[in-house]
Amino acid sequence: MIEAAINKILRLARPEILHLAEGLRYTNQKLYPVPDPMPSHLDVETLTGLLDYIQANRDMLSLRDCMIIIEDFKTVRLVGSLQGAFLQRPVYMIAECRRDSLPFGNYMDIEAFIIWLQASFLDAGDRAKILAIVGNIQDGQIANFTDDGVTQSVNVKTGITKVEVAPVPNPVTLTPYRTFIDAVQPASSFVFRLRSGSGSERPKAALFEADGGKWETDCILNVRTYLEVELQALGLEIPVIA
């Protein structure tokens, strides 16, 4: 009696395929596929490392069946063709640019701002102009020419004792390090703002992104261009999808 009840429960637990209408098949339970084993992917932090792996091809990959997928401005994957009954796509290598996010939109002390500007941006565009302003601010008060939130002026030192009112450049074009160091870093538009300090506190400075996120697309396209040029130089025909 008990054995018959257990067997009935076991039969009910088995998934069944049901043919309901128009040749469509259903199951009465959720089924989970058992995929074929796949190799673990390798990790690198540069595009050069990815190209070195492809060129050496120590794993004897069928390179003509491979693709390079640029997932975003900081992630690139080398993948193979679909394989097995469940059409799995192997991932052989992932190149990931592990760069810290830049603190755009945050006001910071002038000294910290100067260091950040020199360490995280290429010497191009309006960087020198901004450094000339923030490096020579005389006092803690920012004078506004207008109240439109854009045009500002600040007292700066122009000699040993001479102080002048200088306009703050705005908007500005800068080239921060954002993507793989191998690729060309795109220039972007920023809003440069200064804020008065209180009492003896010096002013603070901030940069606000002003390109609507276009820089991410520019980074992806620059990475694609770099990879295509290098692959062509190696004589390899691997499609780069961006």
ABEGO torsion letter per residue (X at the ends): XAAAAAAAAAAAABBBBBBABGGBBBBABBBBBBBBBBBBBBBBABAAAAAAAAAAGAAGBBAAABBBBBABAABBBBBBBBBEAAGBBBBABBBBBBBBBBBBGBBBBAAAAAAAAAAABBBBEAAAAAAAAAAABABABBBBABAAGABBBBBBBABAABBBBBBBBOBBBBBBBABBAABBBBBBBBBBBBBBBBEABBBBBBBBBAAGGAAAAAAAAAAAAAAAAAAAAAGBBBBBBX
